[in-house]
Amino acid sequence: MRWTSRSTQAWKRTSLIGIILILTYYYLTRNPTETPVDLPVPAHPRPPVSSSNSCHDFPSSAKIVVAIKTGASEAASKLPAQMKTTLRCASHVVFFSDLEQDIGEYHLHDALSTVSHSVMDNNLDFKFYQEQLKLWKSGKGISSLKGMKSPEAPDKLAAWTLDKYKFIHSLEKTWELKPDMDWYLLFDADTYVIWSNLLTWLETMDPNKKSYFGSEVSIDGTRFAHGGSGIIMSRAAVYEVVVEHNGTAAKWDPLTHEKCCGDLVLGEALKEYGTELQDVWPSMSGETPATMPLGPGTPQYLCSPALTFHHLSPKEMQDLVKYEEKRPKSLGPLTHMELFKNLTVNSLSPRRKNWDNLASDPGEFGKTGGVEREATTVEECAKFCTADKDCFQYTHHDRTCYIGMSIRLGYEKKADEGGVYQSGWNLERLERWIGKQTSCDHVTFPAQGA
């Protein structure tokens, strides 16, 4: 509204005062989450925008950019929760999908817009992408494509098969949007980052050294960082891929069809240019706090500083950020053992119905669980656990008793044709084991190049 009346000086003064009061009220009461996420980097970057006071205690994230990789069918259900919890303190976040769109205040870039037609033509991996784009341009909804299977792999979702082409393209586009940052972080939309720990760790390292961190996976002799656990790359490593070897994504596109996954392709590209993976598991982990195994078989977790988790639901993200924000800063880096004692143990009970605590899972080293016994009742299963000195938990389903040698909370699981899932924990044995563990007084982060 524009005022043009100049009838009296008093009216002018009153109008001016009113406008000043309105503007002052707006700036004092506006919602900080209304600030756009993907902003140009100012000459002097401002502090992270967040309603959480804890962000002000963190090291600066002004030279760190987070690239979130997602899909059009899942973005709306995941991104808002991720941004309001684990990434609430991040200064620079960019989003990549298989469709350019806006989800509320967040703009999603199409990671695949620069894939050449020669790669897409006659490549069934892109059938989903092309159909989705056609529906979107015609103004129709894309929900009909949810659950679409890959034409060449009916056991896999078409969106998952397409995802492997996004990795290097997302990295190239992130550099274009945010060049010369110190650290480039590539996460999924269900990855949770312990931001305070991450910033503390990155502050100790040199971004001018070529570094590539993650939770190691190995396929056919190639070591690479598991994408869901998160991928962290230094400026020097990214510069090599996207500047010194401009066109890396286009080079790998024709080869990606034969690869299982995009994190493998990115790992192979980095390796070709002389950057080897530094494994930082279990700090960067594919588990959630509910599936993280603690016990004699997995001592690596105990005093390890937690950096990332994977496959968290929006509610799990909200629960974890509540814990992060209420813990005193004086406690130092957040460890897996602290999370275990304060989140997992407090949620345990002697027995739960319609629950799977993952006692059937052998784990990465076969020391987590997976021992089977025949048992007709859950009571018989509980007796097997009591008799086995290595058992901390058990799950009974159908006529099988699964013995677990580590402690995990697990998830609700409804009955199926085999019957009810019932899980239990040997709490006395657990209490004795916890009592024998030393306190995590000296928490150390992985050293660069170690």
SVG drawing of the C-alpha trace seen along z (x, -y; Angstrom):
<svg xmlns="http://www.w3.org/2000/svg" viewBox="-5 -20 53 97">
<polyline fill="none" stroke="black" stroke-width="0.4" points="0.0,0.0 1.5,-3.4 0.5,-6.6 0.1,-9.8 -1.8,-12.1 0.2,-15.1 -2.5,-17.1 -0.9,-17.8 2.5,-17.4 0.9,-15.5 -0.6,-12.9 2.8,-12.4 4.5,-11.9 1.8,-9.5 2.1,-7.4 5.9,-7.3 5.8,-6.2 3.2,-3.5 5.3,-2.1 8.4,-2.0 6.5,-0.1 5.2,2.4 8.6,3.1 10.1,3.4 7.5,5.9 8.0,7.9 11.7,8.3 11.5,9.1 8.8,11.7 9.4,13.3 9.9,17.0 13.6,17.7 12.7,20.9 11.3,18.7 14.9,17.9 15.6,19.6 17.9,22.6 20.0,22.3 21.4,18.8 24.4,17.3 27.5,17.3 28.0,13.8 31.4,12.2 31.1,12.6 28.7,15.6 26.2,15.0 25.8,17.5 23.5,20.5 19.8,19.6 18.0,21.7 15.5,21.4 17.8,23.7 20.1,21.9 22.5,24.9 23.5,23.9 25.3,20.9 27.7,23.1 28.9,25.0 32.0,24.3 31.3,22.4 29.7,24.2 30.2,21.3 32.5,23.2 30.6,26.5 27.9,27.4 25.5,30.3 24.0,31.9 20.9,33.9 20.0,36.6 16.4,37.7 13.6,38.7 10.4,36.9 8.2,39.6 9.8,39.3 11.0,35.7 7.9,34.2 7.7,36.8 11.4,36.6 13.0,33.2 11.1,31.0 11.8,33.2 15.5,33.5 15.9,29.7 14.1,29.0 16.2,31.5 19.6,32.7 20.3,29.9 18.8,27.1 22.2,25.5 23.6,26.0 24.5,22.8 24.4,24.2 22.1,27.0 21.2,27.9 18.8,30.5 18.9,32.9 16.2,35.2 15.0,36.8 12.6,33.9 13.0,30.1 10.3,28.9 9.7,26.9 8.7,28.6 7.5,25.7 10.5,23.4 13.0,25.9 14.0,25.9 15.0,29.3 17.4,29.4 17.1,32.1 20.4,34.0 19.8,35.7 19.1,32.7 22.6,32.8 22.6,36.5 22.9,36.7 20.1,38.1 22.6,40.7 22.8,42.2 19.1,42.1 18.0,43.4 17.3,47.2 18.4,47.3 15.5,48.8 17.0,47.3 15.6,43.9 12.1,45.1 10.9,44.0 12.6,40.6 11.1,39.9 7.6,41.0 7.8,38.9 8.9,35.8 6.1,36.3 3.5,36.5 4.9,33.5 5.0,31.3 1.4,32.2 0.3,31.0 -0.7,34.5 0.4,36.0 3.3,38.4 1.9,40.5 0.9,43.2 4.6,44.0 5.2,44.7 6.2,48.3 7.0,48.8 9.5,51.6 12.7,51.5 12.0,53.0 15.3,55.1 15.2,55.9 11.6,56.5 12.7,57.0 14.0,53.4 12.2,50.1 12.7,48.1 13.5,45.0 16.2,46.9 17.8,48.1 17.7,44.5 19.4,43.2 22.8,44.4 23.2,41.8 22.7,38.9 25.9,39.1 28.5,37.5 26.0,35.2 24.9,34.0 28.5,33.4 29.2,31.4 26.1,29.3 26.9,28.7 30.3,27.2 28.6,25.1 26.2,23.7 28.7,23.5 32.3,23.5 35.5,23.6 33.8,24.7 36.1,26.5 34.0,29.6 31.3,31.3 28.9,33.6 26.6,35.9 23.7,37.4 20.4,39.2 17.1,37.7 16.9,40.2 20.5,39.7 20.9,38.1 24.1,36.2 25.3,35.4 26.2,31.9 28.1,30.7 30.4,33.8 30.8,33.4 31.9,29.7 34.3,30.4 35.9,33.2 36.1,31.3 37.7,28.3 40.7,30.5 41.5,31.4 42.9,29.7 40.4,29.3 43.4,28.7 44.4,32.4 42.5,34.9 40.2,36.7 37.2,39.0 35.5,40.3 32.7,42.8 31.6,46.2 33.4,48.7 31.8,51.1 33.8,53.3 32.6,54.7 34.9,56.5 37.9,55.1 36.7,51.5 36.4,49.8 33.9,47.0 31.8,45.0 28.2,46.3 25.9,43.5 23.3,43.8 25.8,43.5 27.0,40.3 30.0,39.3 32.4,36.5 34.9,35.0 37.4,32.3 37.7,29.3 40.8,30.8 39.2,34.1 36.1,32.5 38.2,30.0 40.1,32.9 36.8,34.6 34.8,31.6 37.4,29.0 40.6,30.7 38.7,33.5 35.7,31.6 33.1,33.9 33.6,36.8 29.8,37.4 29.4,37.6 32.3,40.0 30.8,42.4 27.2,42.2 27.5,44.8 29.2,47.1 26.8,46.8 24.1,49.1 26.3,52.1 27.1,50.9 25.0,51.8 25.0,48.4 26.0,44.8 28.2,44.7 30.3,47.4 30.6,45.3 31.7,42.2 34.2,44.3 35.7,45.6 35.9,42.1 37.7,40.8 40.1,43.7 40.9,43.2 42.1,39.6 44.1,40.8 41.8,40.3 41.3,43.4 38.6,44.0 39.3,43.5 37.0,45.7 35.5,44.1 33.0,46.7 31.4,46.9 31.4,43.2 29.6,43.0 27.1,45.8 24.3,47.3 22.4,48.1 19.8,46.2 20.0,45.7 17.4,48.4 19.4,50.9 22.9,50.0 24.4,53.1 26.2,52.7 27.8,55.6 31.0,57.7 30.8,58.6 30.9,55.0 33.3,53.1 34.1,50.7 30.9,48.7 31.4,48.0 33.4,44.8 33.2,44.0 32.0,40.4 28.7,40.7 28.7,38.8 25.9,40.3 23.0,42.7 20.8,43.9 17.2,44.9 15.7,42.7 12.0,41.9 10.9,38.3 9.8,39.2 13.2,40.8 14.9,37.6 12.6,35.5 13.4,37.8 17.1,37.6 17.3,33.9 15.3,33.4 18.0,35.4 20.8,33.5 19.4,30.1 18.8,30.9 22.3,32.5 24.8,30.2 27.6,29.1 30.1,29.9 29.6,33.6 31.8,33.3 31.4,35.3 28.3,37.5 29.3,41.1 27.4,44.3 27.6,45.5 25.9,42.3 23.1,42.7 22.8,46.4 22.5,45.7 20.1,42.8 17.9,43.8 18.1,47.6 18.4,48.9 15.6,46.6 13.3,48.1 14.0,51.8 11.6,54.1 11.9,57.8 9.6,58.7 7.7,57.0 4.9,58.4 4.7,57.6 8.3,56.5 11.5,57.6 14.8,56.7 16.8,58.1 18.3,61.0 18.0,62.9 20.6,60.7 24.2,62.1 25.6,58.6 28.7,57.5 31.0,59.8 28.6,62.6 28.9,61.7 25.7,59.7 23.1,62.5 21.6,65.1 21.9,68.2 18.8,70.3 17.1,72.8 13.8,74.6 11.3,73.4 7.5,73.8 6.9,70.9 8.5,67.5 9.0,68.8 11.1,71.6 13.1,69.1 13.7,67.0 15.1,70.0 17.5,70.7 18.8,67.1 19.2,67.4 21.2,70.6 23.5,69.1 26.1,66.9 26.6,64.9 22.9,64.1 21.7,60.6 18.4,60.7 16.1,63.0 13.3,63.0 10.7,65.8 8.6,66.3 6.8,69.3 8.8,72.2 12.2,70.5 14.1,68.8 16.8,66.4 19.7,65.6 21.4,62.2 24.8,61.5 24.5,57.7 21.8,55.4 19.5,53.7 16.1,52.0 14.6,52.9 11.2,52.1 7.5,52.9 6.6,55.9 3.1,57.2 2.2,60.8 2.3,62.7 1.5,66.2 4.2,67.5 2.6,66.0 3.5,63.2 6.9,61.7 8.0,61.5 11.3,60.1 13.0,60.0 16.2,58.8 18.2,60.2 18.3,57.0 20.3,58.3 23.1,59.5 22.9,56.2 23.3,54.2 26.4,56.2 28.0,55.7 27.4,52.0 28.8,51.8 32.1,53.3 32.6,50.7 35.0,47.8 33.7,44.3 34.4,42.5 36.6,39.7 38.9,39.3 36.9,39.4 39.0,39.2 37.9,38.5 39.6,40.3 42.8,38.6 43.0,37.4 45.0,39.8 45.2,42.4"/>
</svg>
